[in-house]
């Protein structure tokens, strides 16, 4: 782990044209709207927020599955936001992705061996098929599967095992950075901890950097060095994971933390749960002011008119007028 920045995202915007009909009024979804953050080499940046806030779109934009509207994405000091062709292929060898759905992300007509070997073939890793097969066996062992699984098909595995195959595929090209797009949300709770522990072990062994996307802030806190809280295309608070988790600044972060379920009934009964009221704004027509103003219990008239800028508060950045001096 070093202080070197491996990924730097600056004012990134990803918009989608969802206009229906030739003569219909233009409708633009502002899925990611001015996001900035950094990931240090060997560290994990956790991205948390409600469904539909733009987390997955941000991850897919970073790996160049979506083209950004504007802003920059710097990987290892180079702006990759506009790269194409050979440069893009080279970038994708260094940056891989683990997808949310282990059922949909694997080709059902390919064996496990073929799935994991495919990226090696695309990127010309190893000169013979035997070398690739030996590497596949090694990767299967790393992710906790058996060598004889190489001849089987995805339909023969459980959800947790399929996600392990997805992890092995991502590792096949020896990447430096992996975007983990809600890799545990489709799994049983008993399996989620196993996958998290596996990702942490692999990170330590291979000095990998992660962007870990999830909606469970308690799980994100466990695996992440830094946390970014996302709402309606904006990161409203970011900072060291322990600080964000134990001493939240933004009202939305506080609401997310209050929603974490507690197993002890007595403790749960006495817990002060924050119930968000008001209308959830549309990303097609976002509010002019703070994106959280329509639901924020501490909102003022200014919040409805002006959009707050990020402010440095101790170790964190927060977008909220409450912390203006």
Secondary structure, DSSP 8 states (H G I E B T S, - for coil): --S-EEEEEEEEEEEEE---STTS---EEEEEEEEEEEEETT-EEEEE--TTSSHHHHHHHHTTSS--SEEEEEETTEE-TT--HHHHHHHHHHEEEE-S-TTTSS-TTSBHHHHHHHHHHHTT-SSSHHHHHHHHHHHHHHTT--GGGGGSBGGGS-HHHHHHHHHHHHHTT--SEEEEESTTTTS-HHHHHHHHHHHHHHHHHHT-EEEEEES-HHHHHHH-SEEEEEETTEEEEEEEHHHHHHS--SHHHHHHHHTS--S-HHHHHHS------S----SSS--SS-TTTTT-TT--HHHHH-----EEETTEEE--GGG--
